[in-house]
Each structure stands twice: as structure tokens, then as C-alpha cells.
Amino acid sequence: MQNDFGVARLCAPVAGILTLEIWMNPKLGSDTNSGVAFVREGTHPTGISLMVFKNETDQWFYVDNGSVVAIKPVDSTDHSIKIIYDTSTREYDLHMDGVLVKAGAIWTVATIGPI
């Protein structure tokens, strides 16, 4: 996808381990913000459970329990972003380019939907 704003890909309700992996190569510079959000049914008002993004500073970040955490600088290569989510423990692991960024993080917001 290129230049799509607000594109969503829905999946059927699941139980167990859910893996989401995408590749991103955002344009560098202050006029481009890019990101991916993992959204669960019944989460906080914005609906976002986990977000990984690049902002105008050309830095990769993720949001962890409301705090923005820097990952690494953006460059002009493709980057793999993988989220592995365990629906029974509500824990996730975040990987970027094959490197574990955050392990066993727990979303503290209760879910009301099937996922």
C-alpha cells in the first residue's frame, strides 16, 4: 500500500496466539508520518492497543501503556514489524527487523470482544 490513509484489515475473532507482520519503508523527511496500529475490540477510546510509527523526526517509536518509546532511527530500507499477541494472557512481543524490542508487555485495558 502506498499513500493510503486509514486503511484497515479486519480478521475473524481468534483465541490463542495471533501474529501480525508487515513490511514498511516510509519516505524520509518531516512531511511524512507513517505507522501501523494493532487494534483490539473493546479497548480504550482511540481503539489502539499497540502502535508503531515513524514521525517527522525520522525516528521509529512504539506506544507502551501510554508512553512513547523510541526504537531506532528510520532509514531508506524495508523494515519488518512483527507483533505476536497471546489472547489468553493479553501479552505481546514486539519485533522490528528480527530484533525483540519489547517482550511480555501486558495490555491492562480489559477487552469486551472476542479477541
N, C-alpha and C positions, 0 to 999 in steps of 0.2 A: 504494500500500500504506500502511496505517496500523497502527501498533502491532504489526507483525509482527516477531518476534524470530528471527533466524537464517534468514531467507528466502534461498534460493539460486536462481539462474537459470543453468543449465548451457548451454554452447554446444558445438557439434561442434568437434573439433580443426581448427585452421586454420594456414596459413602465409601470411606477408606482413604486411599492416597490419590490426590489429584496433582498432576504435573502440567504446568503451563510453561512453554518455552517459545520465545520469539527471538528474532534477529533484528537489530536496529542499527542503522547507520545515519544518524541525523546530520543535517547540514551544520557546519560550524558557524559561529557568529552570534551576535547579540540579537539578530532578528528572528531566531529560530528557537522555539521551545518544543521539546518532544518528550513523550513518555508513554508508559503503559501502566494501567491500573488493574489490579485483581479485585473484583467486586463480589461480595457475598450477599445473599439475600438477607435482609433484616439487620444490616449494620448501621453505623452512625449516620446522621442525616445526609452527608455527602455520598454515602453508599460505598466509599472507597475503603477497602481493607488493607491494601498494600499498593503503594505507588513507587515506581522507579522512573526517574525523569532526568532530562538534561535541560538546564535553563540557559539564560543569556550569558552566563559566566563560563560556558563550555565546561561544565563540571557535571558528572553523574552523581545523583543523590537517591536516597530512598527515605520513605517516611516510616519511622518506627515508633508506634504508640504515641503519635502526635509530634514527635521530634524529627526534624530533618537532619539526615546523616550523610556526609559526603562519602562517596565511594572512591572515585578517581577522576582525573581529567578526561575529557572527551577527545578523541582523535578521529581521523577520517577513515577508520576501518570498521568493518562489521563487528557488532558486539552481540554475544549471546546473553540473554537474560532468562533465567530459569527459576521458577517458584515451585517448590514441592510442598503441598499442603496436606496435612493429616486431619480429616474431618472429625475423627474421634477425640483427638487431643487438642484440636484447634491450634496446633503448632505449625510453623512454616520454616523452611530453609530457603534462603535466597542465594543464588549463584550468579556470578557475572563472569563471562569468558572462562568458565570452568573452575573458577575460584569461589569457594564458600565465603560469602560476605556476612551472612547472619544465620546462625543455627538455632533452632528450637525456640524461636520467638513465639510468644503466645498472644493472640488477639484477645483482649479482655472484654470486648463488646459481645454480649450474648446474641446468638442468631435465633431468628424465629422461623426461618425457612428450612427446606430440606437439606441444604448444604451446610 
